[in-house]
Amino acid sequence: MARQPRLTVPGYPHHVIQRGNNRQLIVLDDADRLRLLALLADHAARFKVALHAYVLMDNHFHLLATPETQDGLPQLMQAVGRSYVRYFNNRHGRSGTLWEGRYKSTVIETERYLLACMVYIDLNPVRAGMVAEPAQYPWSSHRHCIGQSVDKLVTTHALLWSLGNTPFAREAAYRELVLAGISPQQQEALTRTALTGWVLGSAAFLKNLQEDTTRRLAPGQRGRPRLPDIPAR
């Protein structure tokens, strides 16, 4: 089966995953992490992509991003990927690829899944057993969202602003969301759709989005199509 073109829709949030080749490390120390974040910041501004949440893990990273243009997100990922590999190979005396092919991404429905995706991203280091709570991990947007730091890489999404009338109220409400976590079903859906490229949203959302693209947005039913019933004579 031919690989589907990656879906990028301006104005919609996208959940992005980029992994190291064969799960190899993509950062070896804090200098690498700082360089990768700097490249994301520079190219996100250049290509007009708002980054709402992120986490840098040892062998992959996640982004929650809204591009202004059709080409903004692919251009961001291509520029960051190429620049970082050159830096990483030069600094560590290596050659060859670093990434596991092209990045994975999907469009998500804002009202239903954006906050869940942010929580999912923040909890990555906890699920990996690296920290007991996300605020202990310095390489994500979590501290920014709960008011413990200011991260210029992050563009706060309007939905987060709706959590409270003051910064303190919003930060407290978001902190409670993260503490509550997400269900196993939500976690599985966020992972699966990002890796497969199928859109994550309600039937109504997919129907509306399908009007803007000819690309298929969800997998079809498996097996042979059911034949129509033939009326008895």
C-alpha positions in Angstrom: 0.0 0.0 0.0 1.3 3.4 -1.0 2.2 5.7 1.9 -0.3 8.5 2.4 0.8 12.1 2.2 1.3 13.7 5.5 -1.7 15.9 6.5 -1.0 19.5 7.4 -3.9 22.0 7.8 -3.3 25.6 8.6 -5.0 26.9 11.8 -5.4 23.5 13.4 -3.3 22.0 16.2 -1.0 19.1 15.2 0.6 16.5 17.5 4.1 15.8 16.2 6.5 13.0 17.2 10.1 12.7 16.0 12.1 9.7 17.0 15.7 8.7 16.9 16.7 6.0 14.4 16.3 2.6 16.0 15.4 4.4 19.2 18.9 5.8 19.5 19.6 8.8 21.7 19.0 12.2 20.0 20.6 14.2 22.9 23.6 13.3 25.0 23.7 16.2 27.4 22.2 19.6 28.2 24.1 21.4 25.5 22.4 19.2 22.9 19.0 19.9 24.5 19.6 23.6 24.5 20.7 23.6 20.9 17.6 21.6 19.8 15.3 24.0 21.7 17.0 27.0 20.2 16.6 25.6 16.7 12.9 24.9 17.3 12.4 28.5 18.6 14.3 30.1 15.6 12.5 28.1 12.9 9.1 28.2 14.5 9.2 32.0 14.3 10.7 31.9 10.8 8.0 29.5 9.4 5.1 30.9 11.5 4.3 27.9 13.6 3.0 28.4 17.2 4.3 25.8 19.6 1.8 25.2 22.5 3.6 22.3 24.2 6.7 20.2 23.9 8.8 17.6 25.7 12.4 16.5 24.8 13.0 12.9 25.8 16.4 11.1 25.4 15.4 9.4 22.1 12.5 11.4 20.8 10.5 14.6 21.2 6.8 15.6 21.0 5.4 18.9 19.8 1.9 20.4 19.9 1.9 23.0 17.2 -0.4 25.1 15.0 1.0 26.3 11.7 -0.3 29.4 10.0 0.5 28.1 6.5 0.2 24.8 4.6 4.0 24.4 4.4 5.0 25.9 7.8 5.1 22.7 9.8 7.0 20.6 7.2 9.5 23.4 6.7 10.0 23.8 10.4 10.7 20.1 10.9 12.9 19.8 7.9 15.0 22.8 8.9 15.3 21.7 12.5 16.1 18.1 11.5 18.9 19.0 9.1 20.5 21.7 11.2 20.4 19.6 14.3 21.9 16.5 12.6 24.8 18.6 11.3 25.4 20.0 14.8 25.1 16.6 16.5 27.3 14.8 14.1 30.0 17.4 14.2 30.0 17.7 18.0 30.0 14.0 18.7 32.3 12.9 15.9 29.7 10.7 14.1 28.1 10.5 10.6 24.9 9.3 9.1 21.3 9.6 10.0 19.9 10.4 13.4 16.1 10.4 12.8 13.8 7.5 12.3 12.6 8.6 8.8 10.2 11.4 8.5 8.4 12.8 11.5 5.0 11.6 12.5 2.1 13.9 13.0 -1.7 14.3 13.0 -4.3 17.0 13.2 -6.3 16.9 16.5 -9.7 18.4 17.3 -9.1 21.4 19.6 -12.1 21.3 21.9 -12.0 17.6 22.5 -8.3 16.7 22.5 -5.9 19.7 22.8 -5.7 19.8 26.6 -5.5 16.0 26.7 -2.6 16.2 24.3 -0.8 18.8 26.4 -1.3 16.5 29.5 -0.1 13.5 27.5 3.1 15.4 26.5 3.7 16.7 30.0 3.4 13.2 31.5 5.9 11.6 29.1 8.9 11.8 31.6 6.6 10.4 34.4 5.5 7.4 32.3 9.2 6.8 31.4 10.1 6.7 35.1 12.5 9.6 34.8 10.7 11.8 37.4 7.8 11.5 39.9 6.0 14.5 38.7 6.2 16.6 35.5 7.4 19.8 37.2 10.6 18.0 38.1 11.5 17.6 34.4 13.2 20.7 33.0 13.0 19.9 29.3 9.3 20.4 28.6 6.7 23.2 28.5 5.0 22.1 31.7 6.7 24.5 34.1 5.7 27.4 31.8 2.1 26.3 31.7 1.9 26.1 35.5 3.6 29.4 36.1 7.0 28.2 37.4 9.0 29.6 34.5 8.8 31.7 31.4 9.5 29.8 28.2 9.7 32.0 25.1 9.3 28.9 22.9 5.7 28.5 24.0 2.7 30.2 22.5 -0.2 29.7 24.9 -3.2 28.3 23.1 -6.5 30.2 23.5 -8.2 27.1 25.0 -5.7 27.3 27.9 -6.7 30.9 28.5 -10.3 29.8 29.0 -9.4 27.8 32.1 -9.5 30.9 34.3 -9.8 34.6 34.5 -6.4 35.2 36.0 -3.0 33.7 35.3 -3.0 32.1 38.8 -6.4 30.5 38.1 -5.4 29.2 34.7 -2.2 27.8 36.0 -3.9 26.1 39.0 -6.6 24.7 36.7 -4.0 23.3 34.3 -2.0 21.8 37.1 -5.1 20.0 38.3 -5.7 18.6 34.8 -2.2 17.2 34.7 -2.5 15.7 38.2 -5.7 14.0 37.1 -4.0 12.6 34.0 -5.6 11.0 31.0 -7.3 7.7 30.5 -5.6 4.7 28.9 -7.9 5.1 26.0 -6.9 8.7 25.4 -3.3 7.9 25.7 -3.6 5.1 23.2 -5.5 7.3 20.8 -3.0 10.1 21.0 -0.1 7.8 20.3 -1.8 5.8 17.6 -3.1 8.7 15.6 0.2 10.6 15.7 2.1 7.5 14.5 -0.4 6.6 11.8 -1.4 10.1 10.6 -5.1 9.5 11.0 -7.0 12.5 12.4 -8.1 12.5 16.0 -11.5 13.9 16.5 -15.2 13.4 16.4 -17.2 12.3 13.3 -18.5 15.8 12.9 -14.9 17.2 13.1 -13.7 14.7 10.5 -16.6 15.5 8.2 -15.9 19.2 8.4 -12.2 18.8 7.9 -12.7 16.5 4.9 -14.2 19.5 3.0 -10.7 21.0 3.0 -8.7 18.1 1.7 -9.0 15.1 -0.6 -6.7 13.0 1.7 -8.5 10.2 3.6 -8.7 11.2 7.3 -9.6 7.9 9.0 -9.0 4.2 8.3 -11.7 2.3 6.4 -13.4 -0.8 7.8 -11.3 -4.0 7.5 -12.5 -6.9 5.3 -14.6 -7.0 2.3 -17.4 -4.4 2.0 -20.8 -5.7 3.0 -23.0 -6.4 0.0 -26.4 -4.6 0.0 -29.4 -6.7 0.9 -31.4 -8.0 -2.0 -35.1 -7.7 -1.5 -37.1 -10.9 -1.7 -39.3 -11.3 -4.7 
